[in-house]
Amino acid sequence: MFTTPVLRSFLHWTSRMILGLTGWRTEGQLPSIPKFVLVGAPHTSNWDLPYTLFIAFAFRARIHWMGKEAIFRRPFNGLFKWLGGIPIRRSESHNQVEQSIQQFNRNDQLILTIAPAGTRKRVIRWKTGFYHIACGAGVPIALGFLDYRRKVGGFGPMVYPTGNLAEDMDIIQAFYDSVTGRHPARSMSAEDSQRVN
């Protein structure tokens, strides 16, 4: 993602300036490991994407994301890949979790960003694909966040999947219970989190 040295430096400092001018700051540290799944939550607004990119640039993080093959057609193919996009085939015969695991196996370095809510609307349960990807690839999960109440974004703790989905999701949800999205009413509540399992 934005591997041109001069451009990466420009985006880093520009993003830090924009975050400062808008009253935002970063928190936490970019994990110093080559591969992990990055949770992007809560996801309640179109503003989440630009702020996520600004924060990623501020941390000099090369994040990637998965998108259906259809959006990688000309003239946007090169642009979306340059922005960290990885095309996947959304058919029954090509499982998205397995394709993501294969990406981890093929790459020496990969930060795969996933929004478990899957939508900006309120959901009563997160999709658990991100967890199964981490388990299958043998990589940890970093808890990325955007807290609009405090105007802080960055990296929370790392979670190392044990294979016990219920217990691990309790740990993950406990962290996000104190994080406020742009539209709090669209965030998953503590009661909703019990339905994940």
GUVORO-154131 format. One record per residue (C-alpha): residue in three letters; x, y, z; residue number from 1. Coordinates in steps of 0.001 Angstrom, whole numbers, plus 500000, padded with zeros to 6 digits. Each point is the difference from the previous one (the first is absolute). Layout:
GUVORO-154131
<lumdren code="ALA" px="X" py="Y" pz="Z" pos="NUM"/>
...
end
This chain:
GUVORO-154131
<lumdren code="MET" px="500000" py="500000" pz="500000" pos="1"/>
<lumdren code="PHE" px="501547" py="503267" pz="498869" pos="2"/>
<lumdren code="THR" px="503488" py="498556" pz="499780" pos="3"/>
<lumdren code="THR" px="501487" py="503040" pz="498239" pos="4"/>
<lumdren code="PRO" px="502423" py="501378" pz="502639" pos="5"/>
<lumdren code="VAL" px="499432" py="503708" pz="499351" pos="6"/>
<lumdren code="LEU" px="496223" py="499570" pz="499805" pos="7"/>
<lumdren code="ARG" px="499882" py="497893" pz="503163" pos="8"/>
<lumdren code="SER" px="501885" py="502688" pz="501877" pos="9"/>
<lumdren code="PHE" px="497718" py="502698" pz="498617" pos="10"/>
<lumdren code="LEU" px="496875" py="498053" pz="500969" pos="11"/>
<lumdren code="HIS" px="501402" py="499321" pz="503477" pos="12"/>
<lumdren code="TRP" px="500589" py="503654" pz="500820" pos="13"/>
<lumdren code="THR" px="496870" py="501224" pz="498213" pos="14"/>
<lumdren code="SER" px="497866" py="497508" pz="501927" pos="15"/>
<lumdren code="ARG" px="501536" py="501032" pz="503318" pos="16"/>
<lumdren code="MET" px="499259" py="503626" pz="499148" pos="17"/>
<lumdren code="ILE" px="496379" py="499269" pz="499009" pos="18"/>
<lumdren code="LEU" px="499413" py="497967" pz="503146" pos="19"/>
<lumdren code="GLY" px="501435" py="502822" pz="502107" pos="20"/>
<lumdren code="LEU" px="497913" py="502675" pz="498280" pos="21"/>
<lumdren code="THR" px="496817" py="497982" pz="500521" pos="22"/>
<lumdren code="GLY" px="500781" py="499346" pz="503661" pos="23"/>
<lumdren code="TRP" px="500857" py="496326" pz="499592" pos="24"/>
<lumdren code="ARG" px="502994" py="498165" pz="501422" pos="25"/>
<lumdren code="THR" px="501444" py="496528" pz="499776" pos="26"/>
<lumdren code="GLU" px="500344" py="497485" pz="502802" pos="27"/>
<lumdren code="GLY" px="501837" py="496708" pz="500393" pos="28"/>
<lumdren code="GLN" px="502762" py="498564" pz="497864" pos="29"/>
<lumdren code="LEU" px="500154" py="498244" pz="496657" pos="30"/>
<lumdren code="PRO" px="500715" py="496344" pz="500849" pos="31"/>
<lumdren code="SER" px="503574" py="499100" pz="499145" pos="32"/>
<lumdren code="ILE" px="499080" py="496691" pz="498406" pos="33"/>
<lumdren code="PRO" px="499756" py="499317" pz="496263" pos="34"/>
<lumdren code="LYS" px="496510" py="498447" pz="499811" pos="35"/>
<lumdren code="PHE" px="496722" py="500537" pz="501809" pos="36"/>
<lumdren code="VAL" px="496291" py="500555" pz="499516" pos="37"/>
<lumdren code="LEU" px="498999" py="503578" pz="500816" pos="38"/>
<lumdren code="VAL" px="496453" py="500487" pz="501290" pos="39"/>
<lumdren code="GLY" px="498450" py="503288" pz="498874" pos="40"/>
<lumdren code="ALA" px="497265" py="500957" pz="502467" pos="41"/>
<lumdren code="PRO" px="497572" py="501415" pz="500723" pos="42"/>
<lumdren code="HIS" px="498889" py="500597" pz="496404" pos="43"/>
<lumdren code="THR" px="497036" py="502386" pz="499994" pos="44"/>
<lumdren code="SER" px="500819" py="502741" pz="497477" pos="45"/>
<lumdren code="ASN" px="501477" py="500774" pz="496599" pos="46"/>
<lumdren code="TRP" px="502521" py="502144" pz="501900" pos="47"/>
<lumdren code="ASP" px="501571" py="496833" pz="501403" pos="48"/>
<lumdren code="LEU" px="501926" py="499343" pz="496773" pos="49"/>
<lumdren code="PRO" px="501804" py="503362" pz="499689" pos="50"/>
<lumdren code="TYR" px="500846" py="500067" pz="503699" pos="51"/>
<lumdren code="THR" px="501243" py="496416" pz="499801" pos="52"/>
<lumdren code="LEU" px="502261" py="500956" pz="497096" pos="53"/>
<lumdren code="PHE" px="501284" py="503138" pz="501760" pos="54"/>
<lumdren code="ILE" px="500824" py="497981" pz="503102" pos="55"/>
<lumdren code="ALA" px="501601" py="497211" pz="497969" pos="56"/>
<lumdren code="PHE" px="502192" py="502559" pz="498221" pos="57"/>
<lumdren code="ALA" px="500858" py="501629" pz="503336" pos="58"/>
<lumdren code="PHE" px="501215" py="496611" pz="501280" pos="59"/>
<lumdren code="ARG" px="501665" py="499221" pz="496648" pos="60"/>
<lumdren code="ALA" px="497913" py="496813" pz="499961" pos="61"/>
<lumdren code="ARG" px="499612" py="498195" pz="496674" pos="62"/>
<lumdren code="ILE" px="496470" py="498714" pz="500449" pos="63"/>
<lumdren code="HIS" px="498148" py="497807" pz="497506" pos="64"/>
<lumdren code="TRP" px="496358" py="499127" pz="499477" pos="65"/>
<lumdren code="MET" px="498043" py="497419" pz="498039" pos="66"/>
<lumdren code="GLY" px="497491" py="500981" pz="497323" pos="67"/>
<lumdren code="LYS" px="497918" py="498147" pz="497428" pos="68"/>
<lumdren code="GLU" px="501645" py="499537" pz="496621" pos="69"/>
<lumdren code="ALA" px="497376" py="502138" pz="498242" pos="70"/>
<lumdren code="ILE" px="501314" py="503258" pz="501472" pos="71"/>
<lumdren code="PHE" px="503533" py="499308" pz="498759" pos="72"/>
<lumdren code="ARG" px="499103" py="500511" pz="496357" pos="73"/>
<lumdren code="ARG" px="501380" py="502781" pz="497835" pos="74"/>
<lumdren code="PRO" px="500434" py="502881" pz="500497" pos="75"/>
<lumdren code="PHE" px="500184" py="499461" pz="503769" pos="76"/>
<lumdren code="ASN" px="501996" py="496750" pz="500126" pos="77"/>
<lumdren code="GLY" px="503386" py="501631" pz="500529" pos="78"/>
<lumdren code="LEU" px="498685" py="502632" pz="502401" pos="79"/>
<lumdren code="PHE" px="498248" py="497559" pz="502332" pos="80"/>
<lumdren code="LYS" px="503010" py="497685" pz="500108" pos="81"/>
<lumdren code="TRP" px="502224" py="503018" pz="500697" pos="82"/>
<lumdren code="LEU" px="497660" py="500842" pz="502880" pos="83"/>
<lumdren code="GLY" px="500596" py="496560" pz="501507" pos="84"/>
<lumdren code="GLY" px="497122" py="498127" pz="498391" pos="85"/>
<lumdren code="ILE" px="500181" py="496241" pz="499438" pos="86"/>
<lumdren code="PRO" px="497370" py="498556" pz="497621" pos="87"/>
<lumdren code="ILE" px="498043" py="496939" pz="501098" pos="88"/>
<lumdren code="ARG" px="497436" py="497824" pz="498235" pos="89"/>
<lumdren code="ARG" px="496653" py="500069" pz="501759" pos="90"/>
<lumdren code="SER" px="498562" py="496742" pz="498771" pos="91"/>
<lumdren code="GLU" px="498946" py="496941" pz="501931" pos="92"/>
<lumdren code="SER" px="502932" py="498034" pz="498663" pos="93"/>
<lumdren code="HIS" px="502550" py="502570" pz="501118" pos="94"/>
<lumdren code="ASN" px="499747" py="500496" pz="503760" pos="95"/>
<lumdren code="GLN" px="501007" py="503503" pz="501140" pos="96"/>
<lumdren code="VAL" px="501546" py="498791" pz="503248" pos="97"/>
<lumdren code="GLU" px="502143" py="497469" pz="498148" pos="98"/>
<lumdren code="GLN" px="501056" py="502577" pz="497413" pos="99"/>
<lumdren code="SER" px="501077" py="502346" pz="502801" pos="100"/>
<lumdren code="ILE" px="501985" py="497235" pz="501687" pos="101"/>
<lumdren code="GLN" px="501720" py="499307" pz="496674" pos="102"/>
<lumdren code="GLN" px="500999" py="503674" pz="499786" pos="103"/>
<lumdren code="PHE" px="501704" py="499718" pz="503377" pos="104"/>
<lumdren code="ASN" px="501790" py="496845" pz="498848" pos="105"/>
<lumdren code="ARG" px="501226" py="501689" pz="496824" pos="106"/>
<lumdren code="ASN" px="501301" py="503188" pz="501595" pos="107"/>
<lumdren code="ASP" px="502860" py="500564" pz="502429" pos="108"/>
<lumdren code="GLN" px="498294" py="503167" pz="501240" pos="109"/>
<lumdren code="LEU" px="496275" py="500690" pz="500102" pos="110"/>
<lumdren code="ILE" px="497684" py="502156" pz="502086" pos="111"/>
<lumdren code="LEU" px="496492" py="499007" pz="498950" pos="112"/>
<lumdren code="THR" px="497353" py="502491" pz="501149" pos="113"/>
<lumdren code="ILE" px="496480" py="498708" pz="500568" pos="114"/>
<lumdren code="ALA" px="496872" py="501760" pz="501307" pos="115"/>
<lumdren code="PRO" px="498130" py="497175" pz="501794" pos="116"/>
<lumdren code="ALA" px="496703" py="501895" pz="499945" pos="117"/>
<lumdren code="GLY" px="500047" py="499754" pz="496201" pos="118"/>
<lumdren code="THR" px="497774" py="503080" pz="499714" pos="119"/>
<lumdren code="ARG" px="499571" py="503522" pz="501392" pos="120"/>
<lumdren code="LYS" px="496504" py="499080" pz="501228" pos="121"/>
<lumdren code="ARG" px="499349" py="498613" pz="503464" pos="122"/>
<lumdren code="VAL" px="500557" py="496276" pz="500261" pos="123"/>
<lumdren code="ILE" px="499157" py="497580" pz="502804" pos="124"/>
<lumdren code="ARG" px="503038" py="497841" pz="499315" pos="125"/>
<lumdren code="TRP" px="503389" py="500341" pz="498388" pos="126"/>
<lumdren code="LYS" px="501050" py="497756" pz="497169" pos="127"/>
<lumdren code="THR" px="502664" py="497676" pz="501386" pos="128"/>
<lumdren code="GLY" px="501956" py="499468" pz="496790" pos="129"/>
<lumdren code="PHE" px="502849" py="502172" pz="501307" pos="130"/>
<lumdren code="TYR" px="500415" py="497622" pz="502939" pos="131"/>
<lumdren code="HIS" px="500030" py="496870" pz="497834" pos="132"/>
<lumdren code="ILE" px="502507" py="501638" pz="497641" pos="133"/>
<lumdren code="ALA" px="502340" py="500717" pz="502905" pos="134"/>
<lumdren code="CYS" px="499637" py="496446" pz="501314" pos="135"/>
<lumdren code="GLY" px="500548" py="498419" pz="496586" pos="136"/>
<lumdren code="ALA" px="503006" py="502168" pz="499183" pos="137"/>
<lumdren code="GLY" px="501500" py="499675" pz="503474" pos="138"/>
<lumdren code="VAL" px="500199" py="503771" pz="500494" pos="139"/>
<lumdren code="PRO" px="498848" py="502278" pz="502836" pos="140"/>
<lumdren code="ILE" px="497218" py="502566" pz="499914" pos="141"/>
<lumdren code="ALA" px="500750" py="503693" pz="500581" pos="142"/>
<lumdren code="LEU" px="497110" py="502083" pz="501292" pos="143"/>
<lumdren code="GLY" px="499923" py="503161" pz="497922" pos="144"/>
<lumdren code="PHE" px="497549" py="502706" pz="501006" pos="145"/>
<lumdren code="LEU" px="498509" py="503412" pz="499299" pos="146"/>
<lumdren code="ASP" px="498602" py="501662" pz="503121" pos="147"/>
<lumdren code="TYR" px="498024" py="503043" pz="498885" pos="148"/>
<lumdren code="ARG" px="499165" py="501047" pz="503561" pos="149"/>
<lumdren code="ARG" px="503662" py="500461" pz="500896" pos="150"/>
<lumdren code="LYS" px="501114" py="500669" pz="496406" pos="151"/>
<lumdren code="VAL" px="502625" py="497290" pz="500273" pos="152"/>
<lumdren code="GLY" px="500878" py="497218" pz="497596" pos="153"/>
<lumdren code="GLY" px="502647" py="497358" pz="499945" pos="154"/>
<lumdren code="PHE" px="500940" py="496590" pz="501293" pos="155"/>
<lumdren code="GLY" px="498678" py="498286" pz="503091" pos="156"/>
<lumdren code="PRO" px="501180" py="496668" pz="501405" pos="157"/>
<lumdren code="MET" px="500904" py="496885" pz="498066" pos="158"/>
<lumdren code="VAL" px="497852" py="496894" pz="500319" pos="159"/>
<lumdren code="TYR" px="501510" py="496605" pz="499296" pos="160"/>
<lumdren code="PRO" px="497163" py="497646" pz="498980" pos="161"/>
<lumdren code="THR" px="499696" py="496928" pz="502186" pos="162"/>
<lumdren code="GLY" px="497401" py="498272" pz="497857" pos="163"/>
<lumdren code="ASN" px="497329" py="500711" pz="502610" pos="164"/>
<lumdren code="LEU" px="497870" py="502485" pz="498063" pos="165"/>
<lumdren code="ALA" px="497670" py="500871" pz="502880" pos="166"/>
<lumdren code="GLU" px="502748" py="500834" pz="502494" pos="167"/>
<lumdren code="ASP" px="502160" py="501878" pz="497500" pos="168"/>
<lumdren code="MET" px="497045" py="502042" pz="498746" pos="169"/>
<lumdren code="ASP" px="499188" py="500976" pz="503584" pos="170"/>
<lumdren code="ILE" px="503515" py="501430" pz="500311" pos="171"/>
<lumdren code="ILE" px="499733" py="501826" pz="496679" pos="172"/>
<lumdren code="GLN" px="496560" py="501438" pz="500730" pos="173"/>
<lumdren code="ALA" px="501067" py="501144" pz="503473" pos="174"/>
<lumdren code="PHE" px="502561" py="502271" pz="498347" pos="175"/>
<lumdren code="TYR" px="497501" py="501505" pz="497555" pos="176"/>
<lumdren code="ASP" px="497348" py="500588" pz="502667" pos="177"/>
<lumdren code="SER" px="501869" py="503189" pz="500948" pos="178"/>
<lumdren code="VAL" px="500500" py="501194" pz="496401" pos="179"/>
<lumdren code="THR" px="497419" py="502378" pz="498504" pos="180"/>
<lumdren code="GLY" px="499270" py="500043" pz="496273" pos="181"/>
<lumdren code="ARG" px="498867" py="503080" pz="498103" pos="182"/>
<lumdren code="HIS" px="496413" py="498723" pz="500272" pos="183"/>
<lumdren code="PRO" px="499867" py="498164" pz="503360" pos="184"/>
<lumdren code="ALA" px="496470" py="498684" pz="499381" pos="185"/>
<lumdren code="ARG" px="501378" py="497901" pz="497132" pos="186"/>
<lumdren code="SER" px="502646" py="498305" pz="502131" pos="187"/>
<lumdren code="MET" px="499567" py="496490" pz="501330" pos="188"/>
<lumdren code="SER" px="498977" py="500063" pz="503652" pos="189"/>
<lumdren code="ALA" px="501315" py="497801" pz="502795" pos="190"/>
<lumdren code="GLU" px="496731" py="498052" pz="499885" pos="191"/>
<lumdren code="ASP" px="500385" py="499511" pz="496262" pos="192"/>
<lumdren code="SER" px="503515" py="498669" pz="500438" pos="193"/>
<lumdren code="GLN" px="498597" py="496990" pz="501827" pos="194"/>
<lumdren code="ARG" px="498350" py="498986" pz="496725" pos="195"/>
<lumdren code="VAL" px="503357" py="499759" pz="498214" pos="196"/>
<lumdren code="ASN" px="500413" py="496539" pz="501387" pos="197"/>
end
